[in-house]
């Protein structure tokens, strides 16, 4: 094995290296700035409907004229960022986030909560519209959800994060 040893005699250079070493031992500020950048990037992913490639439109968005993955905005608004020591975590705790991020087949029973439905037809015939109570029940869900990666780090984000870290190490 070959080893190289440097001895720095310049006091300013020594101080700069010591400062960089100190900042690298506590990177929380740089990680927080990177996390905030990623949260803004994820918000732009939702606003654009997928970046750099747009997501395939959902059936609900096509039927109702809404945006894919933004019906109630619960998923979009659940994004969080946390820095613990030298670890940055950006994500969500919404249960259905994984299937939308990665895609896949849903094949399970789900509980439909009690709700009201407005009906205008019964047994194939038009009727005067009215509100009816639908009781809580189980429903078989057997469908494929295409991947819609909303937690996607863009190339531009990586460049900016590199600059944030380099600036932090150089000057704090």
Secondary structure, DSSP 8 states (H G I E B T S, - for coil): ----------HHHHHHHHHHHHHHH--HHHHHHHHHHHHHHHHHHHHHTSSSS-----HHHHHHS--TT-SS-HHHHT-EEEEETTEEEEE---TTHHHHHH-EEEEEEEEE--EEEEEEEETTEEEEEEEEEE--EEEEEEEEE-----S---HHHHHHHHHHHHHHHHH-
